[in-house]
């Protein structure tokens, strides 16, 4: 019986797009990407590109011990996510607003042999945190598997270039490495988004990878062994429990960190304002400070309906079927800013966010509409300074 041998997989040796024309040289692709960044043409740059200056400044001034193949120390990674000021005066903007200990535990997990599972309700910045962790640790957040009901095992393990396979049989040249395989071979951080959306049998293909740190390739009688620096970040949605629950064997391979909803309205307003400002700059929308009052109202509405009670604790409310997450608040405000910019005077007003709020709250046309109408009449109508908001919401709800 042959003994499996370790094989080093060079991702650049395989062309997954064999049916297309030959790709441009790497130098040409890199230059084209840089030109787009310089011109501001990329709608959403990857974290390592958008915050390249901060990452470079942190790495240059970071004199603490770094795990193998990490771009910076765990302390610097946490600083990158939470924000701070460096000795030379460089300001590191916060990427995550929340308990510091959560970030420290997440970063420390990646420095061990345990994979990291970010768990939480929709809109708690799981994907955002995952991306920035990978960017800070490995300098590359693109080794990503997007979990869906149709995600195949090849997306986690490997696939084949079928032209090469048919012409020459199984070989290293015919192998198409997955993002996870590439991360293992290069000692980098892989990401799996929405793990519980992936079919259970495909999920379990991670067990050997996470426990043995190896990926067998039976067709070649070999395997890929993870090198130091490899780890994996997965995200999962609390609302997806019962869809494709993780097996106990797989769950044991993860250290789970739960990302909570923002503790206070002020914290949530800060998060929404920061993200909308970042998105708005890429879309040439009005500045966020001009609409901070409307942002606070959107956040207040979402928090009260989400919690089932008004901010003063005096009135109990029915909660609608939607999550009313921070991410949805960001979407509502961004859409409102676009309305203000293109069909208004550039200042965010109640009428610009009313339709977005209605769409976020009323997901079930029958039950949620009743809940929304009761909230408008019992709370919004009686609240001082909210008359314009009440009128705008009544207009779009009619």
N, C-alpha and C positions, 0 to 999 in steps of 0.2 A: 504494500500500500504506500503510495507516495505521501510524503509529508508536506503540508502546505508551507510555502515559502513566502516571506514578506516581499512585497513588490512596491516600489515607489512609483506613484502615478503622477505624471506630469500633465496637468490640466491643459497645457497649451499644445500637447501633442495630438489632441483629438479635436476634430472640427464637428460639433454637433449639427452644424448647418451645412452638411456636405452637399445638399441639393442647391445651395446658393452659390453665387460667385465667391471667389476667394476673398477673405477679409482683408481690410487695409492693414498695412504694417502697424505694429504697436505704437511706434513713435508718431505716426500720422493720426491714429485714434486719440492718443493722449493730447496731442497738440490741438486737435479739433475740440476736444472736451474743454481744454484750457481756454480756447478762444470763446467758446460759448459762455463759460463762467465769467470771463472778462467783460463780455457784452451783456451779461445778465439775462441770457436767453433761457436758461434752465428754469422751468417752472418750480421744481422742488429739488434742489441739489441734495445729494446725500450728506449725512451729518458730517462726515470727515472732510467734505468739500466746503459746506456752508460755514463751518466753524474751524477751518484750517488754521487760522491765525491763533486762536485760543489754544488749540491742541499743540501747535508748535511751541508757543510760549510756555505752556505747562511742561512739555517734555524737556525743553532747554533748561528750565530752572528746577527740575525735579531731581533731587539728589538722594532720594530714598530707595531702598532695595526694590528691584523689579522682578516679578516672576519671569520664568523663561519665555522669551519671545513677546513679552508685553511691551507696548510702546512707552508706558509710564508706570509708576508705582500705584498700588491700590489707593493710597492717599490722594494722588493726583487725579485718578479716575473719579473718585468721590467728589473732589473739588470741581472737576469739570461738570458733573451733573448738578451739583448743588449751588455752584457759584462761589465767588470770593475774589479777593484781590491778591495778586502776586507781589513779591518784594520789589519788582521793578515798576510797579504801578499798573500793570496790565489787569484789566477788569475781566473776570470770567463770569459770563452771564449764566444765571441758573437755568438749567434745562428741565429740572423737576422740582416742583414746589411741594414738599411734604416732609414727613419725619426723616431726620438724618439717619437714624438707626436702620431704617429700611434699606436705604442706599448702601450703607456700610455692610450690611449682611449680604446683599446681592453681590457686591463687588468681591467680598471675601469668599463667597461661594465659588466664584469663577476662578479664584486662585487655588482651589482644592480640586480633587478628582470627582466632585459631585457636579452634575448639571444643574442649571437654574431654571425653575418654573415660576414665571410671573403670573399670578392669579388675581382676578378681580372682576367686578362688574364692567360692562361696556363703558368706555370713555374714561378709564382711570389711568391712561397714558402707558399702558403695558407695551404697546408697539414702539412708542416714542422712547421709553426707557431702554428697551431692548436694542434699538438702533444706536442710541448714543453710547451704551455700554460697549457694544461691538466696535464702534468707531474709536473709542478711547483706548480700549484694550489692544485691538489688532490693527487699527487704522483702516479697516475695511468693514462696512456694514452690509455689504451686498451678497454675502454668502447666505442666501435666504431661501427657505422652503415655505411657500404660502399654503397653509392647510385649507383644504376644501373637502367636500364629500367625494370629489373625484380624484383626489391626490393619489397617484400610483406609488407603488413601492420603489420604482426607479427614481422618483424624486428625492428619496432619502438615501438609497443605496447607490445604484449606478444604472446606466442604460447602455445601449449599443448604437454605433453608427452602422446602420443596416447595409449600406453599400459596401463598407469594409468587411462586415461580418459575412455577407454572402460571397464576396470575392475571395477572402482569405481565411475565413473561419474566425473563431474567438482568438483575439490577440490584444495586446496592450494598445495598439493603434486603433482598434475598433471600440475600445472602451470609452464611454462618455461619463466622466465623473459627476456625481451630484455635488451640490454645494457642501453637503456634510462630508463627503469623501475628500473634497479639496481642502476643507478646514482641517481634517485629520492629517493629511499629508503635509500641510504647510504649517501646522501648529497655530491655527487661528480660531476665531470664534464663529461658530455657525449659529443661525437663527431658524427656528421653526415657529411660524405664526399660526395661531388658532389650532393648537394641537388636538383639542377635543372635537374638531370638525373632521379630522382625518379618520378613515375607517380603522377599526380596532386592529385588524390584522396588519395594516400598514404601520400603525403606531408601534406595534411590537417589534418591528424591524430595528427600532432604536435600542432594544434591550442589550443585544450583544455589543453594539457600538459603545454604549455607556458603561457597561459592566466590564467587558474585556478590553475595551479601547482598541478594538480591531474590527475590520469589516471583511469577512470572507468573500472570496471570488471563486466559487466552485468551478466555474467554466475554465479558469486558468490554473486551477490547483494552487492558488496563492491567496494572499490577503493583503490588505492595507492596514498597517499599524499606526495608530495615532502617535504623533510626536509631541514632545512637551510644549505646552502652550495651547493645545486644543481643548476646547470646551464648547458647550452648547447652551443656548438660551431658548426656552420655549415660552409661549404665552398661551393662556387658556382663559376662557370666559366663564364666569360663574353662572351665567344664564344658560350655558350649554350643557349643564349637568343632565345626564340621561340621554344625550345625543350619542356620544361615543366616549363613555367614561374610560378613564385610564385604568389599565389592569393594575393590580397591587404590585406586580413585579416591576412594571415600568415606573409607577409612582415612587417606589423606593429608590429609584436611581436619581431622583430629583430632590433638591432642597427647595421647598416651596416658600415663596415670599408673596404675601398678599398686599396688593396696592389698594389702599383705601380711597374713598371719596374725600375731597378736601374737607378739613375739619371745620372751617369757618367760612362765612360768606366773603369776608375780606380776602382770604386765601384763594377762593375760587374766582373772585373778580380779578385778582392779580394774574392768575393763570390764564384766564380768558383774554385779558388785555394784552399780555405778552404774546400769546400765540396769534391773536388777530393782528397785532402790529407786525409780526414777522410775515404772516400770509399777505397782509395788506401791502407791504412794501414790494413784494414780488408781483402784485397785481396793480400797482399804482393807485391804490385806494386812499381815501382820506385818512389822516392821522387818527389813531385811537383816542388820544386825550380829548378830542372834540366830542366823543360819544361815551365817555365813562359813566355818565348818569344812566344812559340806556343799558349799558352793559350790566350795571348793578341791578337794574330792574329785571332784566332777563334772568340773571343769576338768582335773584330773590324768588321769582315765579317758579323756576325749576326746583330750587331747594325746598320750597314750601310744598309743592305738589309731590315731590319725591319723598319728603319726610312725613307727609300726611298731617301737617300742623303748621300754622302760621309762625312767623319768626318770633312773635311775642308769646307764643304758647297758648294763646287764648282760644283759638278756633281750630277744631279738628277738621281735617279735610279728607276727601277720598282721593286716592292716588290713581292716576291713569295707568294704562297697560305698558306705556313706553318707559324707557330707562331714565330719560331726561338727564343725561350725563353731561359732564363738563365738555366733552367733545361735541355734543349736540349744541350746547350753548355757543361754542366757538363757531360752529357752522351757521347758526342763526344770526349772530352778530356780523360775521363776514358777509353773508348775503345781504344783510341790512346796509352795510357800508357800500356794497356795490350798487344797491338801489339809490342810496343817497348821492353817490358819485355820478351816476348816469341819468337819474331821473329826478334828482332833487338839487339842493343847494350845497351839497357836500358835507352837511352836518347830519350826523346820525340822530334820527328822531323816532318817536313812538311808532309812527306809521310805517317806518322802514323795517321794524322788527316784528310787527304784529302778525303778519302772514307766516313768517318763519316759526314763531312760537306756536301758532295754531297747528301747523303741520307737524311739529315735534310732539305736541300734546295729544292731538286727536289721531291716534293710530287705528283705534277701533271706532268707526263712525257712529255706532249706536251708543255704546257705554261711555266712551271717552268724551263725546260731545256733551253729554249731560253733565259729566264731572267738570268740564271746562266752563260751561254756562253757570253752574253753581258757584264756581270759584270767582268768576267775573262779578256776579251780582252780590255775593256775600263778602268778598274781600277787596277786590280791586276797586269796585264802585265806591266803597266807603273809605278808601285810603287817601289821606291828604296828599296833594301834589300829583295824584295819578289820574286826574280827569282826562288828560289828553291820551294817556295810555288806554284807559277804559273805552273811550270813544273809538280809537283806532282798532282795538280788538273786537268791539261790537260790530264795526263796519265790515271787517273781513270774516266775521263769524256768521253774518246774516245770510 
